[in-house]
Amino acid sequence: MVDIGCGSGRFLIWLAKNSSERRNYLGLEIRQKLVERSQFWVTELRLRNVYFMFANATVSFNQIVSSYPGPLSLVSILCPDPHFKKRHHKRRVLQPQLVDSITKSLCLDGRVLLQSDVLEVAADMRERFDGYSDVFEHVDCIDKDLRCDNEGWLLDNPMGIRTEREIHAELEGATIYRRMYQKTRNVRH
Ligand SMILES: C[S@@+](CC[C@H](N)C(=O)[O-])C[C@H]1O[C@@H](n2cnc3c(N)ncnc32)[C@H](O)[C@@H]1O
């Protein structure tokens, strides 16, 4: 699984630590200091199934993921930087080329988890994946345990582990808007 903009690495380290599956975890982060700190924790905890990489995921995701020999089963983008001003929207991590790369790289039945504490940012990411309705279905159509509110946002955190930003936002009383998609059909070329 790949976590894009993994920040402190909390989420992936906990997932990797609790994992009983044979799954590898990769965190992509554009701030080198955060990557170094996350890797420090990985070494301290002697985790062998998680790795943090200094990268601009928007441009390098495809190249990084295509060099991995196993299937890509999950991609998460959790509380990305909002870049509120319209003229700064192009700085948001989830750009059309990244949506395209994720869509192509995921294995069949692979999932994408999106979340933000900023409704507008969550809605922007949602719109981008809703545009691939020939490839993805939202998980509430597939897994009846994953329920949504009336607006189609997941009611619970499907991973059971919170990110640092998520904890901070929830402590401030914010709502977290989440969507999770499953790739149910292959991309037509
Ligand atoms: C608001 S933080 C959220 C971090 C973490 N996902 C969380 O929820 O706690 C967004 C993170 O995305 C990183 N980021 C922004 N643009 C990126 C890019 N193009 N590639 C990789 N990481 C990026 C930032 O450096 C920052 O650490």
Ligand as a Chemical Component Dictionary entry (heavy atoms), coordinates in Angstrom:
data_LIG
# 
_chem_comp.id                   LIG 
_chem_comp.type                 NON-POLYMER 
_chem_comp.pdbx_formal_charge   0 
_chem_comp.three_letter_code    LIG 
# 
loop_
_chem_comp_atom.comp_id 
_chem_comp_atom.atom_id 
_chem_comp_atom.alt_atom_id 
_chem_comp_atom.type_symbol 
_chem_comp_atom.charge 
_chem_comp_atom.model_Cartn_x 
_chem_comp_atom.model_Cartn_y 
_chem_comp_atom.model_Cartn_z 
_chem_comp_atom.pdbx_ordinal 
LIG C1  C1  C 0  -1.516 18.299 6.004  1  
LIG S1  S1  S 1  -0.215 17.164 5.900  2  
LIG C2  C2  C 0  -1.051 15.624 6.303  3  
LIG C3  C3  C 0  -0.087 14.535 6.656  4  
LIG C4  C4  C 0  -0.749 13.185 6.979  5  
LIG N1  N1  N 0  -1.322 12.587 5.802  6  
LIG C5  C5  C 0  -1.769 13.351 8.058  7  
LIG O1  O1  O 0  -2.975 13.237 7.768  8  
LIG O2  O2  O -1 -1.359 13.602 9.208  9  
LIG C6  C6  C 0  0.072  16.971 4.146  10 
LIG C7  C7  C 0  1.409  16.347 3.843  11 
LIG O3  O3  O 0  1.535  16.144 2.440  12 
LIG C8  C8  C 0  2.874  16.457 2.072  13 
LIG N2  N2  N 0  2.875  16.751 0.620  14 
LIG C9  C9  C 0  2.381  17.861 0.018  15 
LIG N3  N3  N 0  2.550  17.781 -1.321 16 
LIG C10 C10 C 0  3.173  16.591 -1.564 17 
LIG C11 C11 C 0  3.627  15.948 -2.749 18 
LIG N4  N4  N 0  3.473  16.507 -3.962 19 
LIG N5  N5  N 0  4.224  14.730 -2.638 20 
LIG C12 C12 C 0  4.399  14.159 -1.424 21 
LIG N6  N6  N 0  3.992  14.723 -0.266 22 
LIG C13 C13 C 0  3.376  15.928 -0.326 23 
LIG C14 C14 C 0  3.224  17.637 2.960  24 
LIG O4  O4  O 0  4.609  17.853 3.056  25 
LIG C15 C15 C 0  2.580  17.219 4.273  26 
LIG O5  O5  O 0  3.454  16.472 5.089  27 
# 
loop_
_chem_comp_bond.comp_id 
_chem_comp_bond.atom_id_1 
_chem_comp_bond.atom_id_2 
_chem_comp_bond.value_order 
_chem_comp_bond.pdbx_ordinal 
LIG C1  S1  SING 1  
LIG S1  C2  SING 2  
LIG S1  C6  SING 3  
LIG C2  C3  SING 4  
LIG C3  C4  SING 5  
LIG C4  N1  SING 6  
LIG C4  C5  SING 7  
LIG C5  O1  DOUB 8  
LIG C5  O2  SING 9  
LIG C6  C7  SING 10 
LIG C7  O3  SING 11 
LIG C7  C15 SING 12 
LIG O3  C8  SING 13 
LIG C8  N2  SING 14 
LIG C8  C14 SING 15 
LIG N2  C9  SING 16 
LIG N2  C13 SING 17 
LIG C9  N3  DOUB 18 
LIG N3  C10 SING 19 
LIG C10 C11 SING 20 
LIG C10 C13 DOUB 21 
LIG C11 N4  SING 22 
LIG C11 N5  DOUB 23 
LIG N5  C12 SING 24 
LIG C12 N6  DOUB 25 
LIG N6  C13 SING 26 
LIG C14 O4  SING 27 
LIG C14 C15 SING 28 
LIG C15 O5  SING 29 
# 
